Each structure stands twice: as C-alpha cells, then as structure tokens.
Amino acid sequence: MNTFGLNITASDKDFFHGRGKSIVLPAKDGAITILAHHADMMVAIVPGELRFQTEDDVWHTAVAGGGFAQIINNRVTVLADSIERPEDIDVKRAQEAKERAEEQLRQKQSLQEYYISKQSLARAMARMKATRDRGI
C-alpha cells in the first residue's frame, strides 16, 4: 500500500509528523477517509475522533477539537484547534465541560453564543466517547 506525508498539528503542539497509509477525519457530513494519492481538497474538521494508520500498519486514535485538513500533492496536513490522545483525557473534566455546555444551551443567549456552546458540547462528547471506546 502506498503512503503519504502526514502532519497533524494542534494550536499548542505538533502531534504527529511522518508517513501514513490512511487517515479518517471527522467532518460535518460524516467521516472522510483519505488514502495515498487522494485528489487535492480541503476538509473542515468537526470535533470528533480522528484515526490514522502509519506506514508500520499501526492505527492511532486522537480526539480533534475542530479545524481543517489540506490534502495536496500526496501530503495531508491537519491543523486542529486541539488534539489529544484518549489516554490523556481527564474523564471527570470532560463530563464537567459537557454539563456546562448543556447548561449554557438551556440559557437564553445570542446566536454566536449558541454556536460556541454547541461546539463546546460536541468537543466534550467526542472526548467522552473516545475514552469510553478505549475503556478508559
């Protein structure tokens, strides 16, 4: 199987830099799988689980907090607001963030605040799902 250059970066750290065989990105309309020699494109990433397979056939999982991916010339560059491994997630903190976001959604707020609250809720739920799926 062919590989492609893969660089995953969050606003505060470089997460991965190397060769990949496949990456599954969380997008608005569902997961998008990118393989080697994929057509050039840009993808908006929503909060959710990001999975990628390295050239040694190992699958890695992370939780992305939104951002975008650029696929061009057999290279995939992911720029995320935040990204973390499931084992690094504080489940209690994620639960508290979920409860805060749900409470904010119940309050009367501006349209912008509503979308921010929905984004916070989606991020918290993605973090909790990733830890639950991994038995953490």
FENKAFEN-V12943 format. One record per helix or strand. SS is the DSSP state (H for helix, E for strand). FROM is the first residue (numbers start at 1). LEN is the number of residues. Records with the same first field share a line. If there is no record, write none. Layout:
SS=FROM-LEN ; FROM-LEN
This chain:
E=4-7 ; 14-14 ; 30-6 ; 41-14 ; 59-14 ; 75-6 ; 83-2
H=86-3 ; 91-16 ; 111-23
